Structures are given as structure tokens and as C-alpha cells.
Amino acid sequence: MDYLFPFEKLEVWHLAKDFVKDIYSIIKIFPIEERYGLSSQITRSAISIVSNIAEGSSRKSKKDEAHYYQLAFSSLMEAAAQLIISRELNYITDDCLSNIRDKIYELSNKLNALYNTKNKYLSSSTVPQFHNSTGELQ
């Protein structure tokens, strides 16, 4: 393989891809009746993260690029919420949730850094403020 697509050069994309694989491992233990419910929603959220990073990296304008990285962050937060619900339904253990939350935290920081790198070139009046991993405005 001689050529890498732009997204393949991003560390955050590789972290997101590993996150998807982790999610697929986790949902294997979900009840069969969740196949089309929470399991499906969590996997769609996780896949949306890597997809939006890839799509953002292909955009020509910094504004478009930043927008897709913001969407990736939002999908990550969606997956986090679904995993918390999964724990409350006893589909996953406290240890499992703790481990995946550590990965979510790392990924959210990397996505924030990527977004902020693209966003610094834009006027703050034209782009909404992005939230960090604690939900606070930056």
C-alpha cells in the first residue's frame, strides 16, 4: 500500500477505528433482543465517529472540516450516553464502562484538538463554540 488517504494519517482516526472495534466486542455480550435496539444504536454512533473524521479530512474549507470534526465529537458523546445506559441496564460491567470511558476521554481530547486547530483559522462569530469533554464552553 503506497498511498494513504488523508484521514489515515490522523492519529484520532486510528483511535476512533479502535473504538469501533471495542464497541463491537462489547455488544457481543448484549441480550439478543437488543440486536436492533441499543446495540445497533451504539454501533451506528461509533461508526459515525470514524466516518465523520474521514469526511472532514476530505473537505476543502477549514469551516467544513471543523464542522465534521464537531459531528464526530457529538457522535462520541452519543455513544458515551448509550454506554452509560447499557451499564444501568446491566448489559456491561462497571469495569467495562470505566475502561471504555478512558478511551472516550482520550478520543474526545484528540477530537477537540483537531477541531480547535481547524477552528483557529475561522472567525469565532461564524462558528459555534465547541464543547470540551466535560461539556464546558471553551
C-alpha positions, 0 to 999 in steps of 0.5 A, spaced: 500 500 500 503 506 497 498 511 498 494 513 504 488 517 504 488 523 508 484 521 514 489 515 515 494 519 517 490 522 523 492 519 529 484 520 532 482 516 526 486 510 528 483 511 535 476 512 533 477 505 528 479 502 535 473 504 538 469 501 533 472 495 534 471 495 542 464 497 541 463 491 537 466 486 542 462 489 547 455 488 544 457 481 543 455 480 550 448 484 549 441 480 550 439 478 543 433 482 543 437 488 543 440 486 536 436 492 533 435 496 539 441 499 543 446 495 540 445 497 533 444 504 536 451 504 539 454 501 533 451 506 528 454 512 533 461 509 533 461 508 526 459 515 525 465 517 529 470 514 524 466 516 518 465 523 520 473 524 521 474 521 514 469 526 511 472 532 514 479 530 512 476 530 505 473 537 505 476 543 502 474 549 507 477 549 514 469 551 516 467 544 513 472 540 516 471 543 523 464 542 522 465 534 521 470 534 526 464 537 531 459 531 528 464 526 530 465 529 537 457 529 538 457 522 535 462 520 541 458 523 546 452 519 543 455 513 544 458 515 551 450 516 553 448 509 550 454 506 554 452 509 560 445 506 559 447 499 557 451 499 564 444 501 568 441 496 564 446 491 566 448 489 559 456 491 561 460 491 567 462 497 571 469 495 569 467 495 562 464 502 562 470 505 566 475 502 561 471 504 555 470 511 558 478 512 558 478 511 551 472 516 550 476 521 554 482 520 550 478 520 543 474 526 545 481 530 547 484 528 540 477 530 537 477 537 540 484 538 538 483 537 531 477 541 531 480 547 535 486 547 530 481 547 524 477 552 528 483 557 529 483 559 522 475 561 522 472 567 525 469 565 532 462 569 530 461 564 524 462 558 528 459 555 534 463 554 540 465 547 541 464 543 547 470 540 551 469 533 554 466 535 560 461 539 556 464 546 558 464 552 553 471 553 551 
